[in-house]
Amino acid sequence: MGRNTRKRRMPLATKVIAGTAALALGGGGLVWANYYASAHESKNNAWGNQTKAASAQVATISCPDIGQKLTDVPQQARGEVDGELATLDRQITDAYQRLATTRDAQARDASFVQNSILGPLKDRRKVIIDRIKLEINRAGGNAPGDLDNLANCTGTPADQTTAGGGQDGQDGQDGQNNDGQQGGQDNGGQDNDGQQGDNGQGGIGGQAGNGPVAADFVDITTVQPNVPPKPRKNRNASTGSFTTRCGVNANGNHNTDNVIVAPGVKNGAHHLHDYVGNQKIDAFASNDTFLQGGTSCQNKNDLSSYYWPVVRVQDGSQAFDQDADGGGKEGNVGRILKPLQAQIKYVGSPTGKVVPMPQFLRIITGDAKTTTNGLANANAHWSCTGFENKVQLTEQYPICPQGSRMVRTFAFQSCWDGQNTDSANHRTHIDFADANGNCKNGFKRIPQLTMRLVYDVPRPTIENGAVKNAYAVDGFPEQLHKAHTDHDDFINITKGGLANKIANCINSGRNCQ
């Protein structure tokens, strides 16, 4: 594959959830959560008929996350390195598409996947890794010595694709109850017209053949409460809040770029985002142009960009991007759901005052690649109205009871290194507070961005091991639309002294907007 000369880096994320605290006003009322994590913490037809693979068959491709190893890239090399990381992502997407469209050949030849997909992918990755090392070293840096060991990718069977959970559909986190509906041999999916897969034989599932499956859903009424109490506030706590009202993307401001992880790369995210706030954010936006973007926020001094992957209902319907990159061509199919509510709120720290967020601070929370990376940087929170202060799910999508609506909640990192607005791997400049709300040494408390998205989702049903009316978050095709891949992106862009006003409001204990 030819070199991508534009900038890019992989979608990354942050720290695994270790504690959750929620403030709820019951039923469908406003719920705001503070989360504290510990520090360890071609055409759509190409995708459409791939739901009947046996569970032993390779379901997806797992490649080491090279971008996470690159914690010390010289500033002058980051543009080139980003471009090379974009090429690695493109290679994985292309290899996964070949995997999804060669099931007959795989069934006839047990060595097909290794010889025709994984072997050539390793060779192509090694070329790009060599370029990354050269660019880092040429700029005066020191490339990690083990990068060559990360060229090899593996194939993952369908019954082993839930990172962090047990096998055979037994979930490994959050006290989630399988309720007899899930199992490694009962994960039949839906074919391209929404019908069930082949007798629950462990197919990859989903309307486009790349998920979700029945094991990715749970009846939330069967899940034991798992939300711990809030950290105790001390006398110096910053107890105020600041709410900004930026709408629900009613004007359909979408693209498949990601300017944080893939600057200068069209379709760098390989999935579709909703954008609120700044209206001119795409792969080619920069600090020089952010202030010219306008905003959907009522407070016109808030030019920040808030963007997240769309949620789609896989009911056989199609969206405007059915035949587009990042959409149907990459396994993201179905009707796009617009949030009923998109509530954005900044809150304080239980252990002290906050400092204003720096201009152009970039934060990504969650990990778009947890299916293959594991859950170390997952920060997904799925729930239902009326359950948010009791149950938050990471590894499964909730099936909400009648009259309840699905809710996605994000709580961003709230500790800043005091110097950098970004870092080479988009993580080291920003971190979570620990379970008691404390930042690690050298980091400063900043207002914690929290977001709550509420959706009216048709209720999924599980029949004979297959899910009907599945909904799923957009993602990289090889990630199989798992719930734990959910993530959210933010760029702080303000004028008129707004960053100081937000911090002062929070520190003084007021609730402002």
Secondary structure by P-SEA (a helix, b strand, c coil): cccccbbbbcbbbbbcccbbbbbccccccbbbbbbbbccccccccccccccccccccccbbbbcccccccccccccaaaaaaaaaaaaaaaaaaaaaaaaacaaaaaacccccccccaaaaaaaaaaaaaaaaaaaaaaccccccccccccbbbbbccccccccccccccccccccccccccccccbbbbccccccccccccccccccccccccccccccccccccccccccccccccccbbbbbbccccccccccccccccccccccccbbbbbccccccccccccccccccccccccccccbbbbbbbbbbccccccccccccccccccccccccccccbbbbbbbbccccccccccbbbbbccccccccccccccbbbbbccccccccccccccccccccbbbbbbbbcccccccccccccccccccccccccccccccbbbcbbbbbbbbbbccbbbbccccccccccccccccccccccccbbbbbbbbccaaaaaaaaaaaaccccc
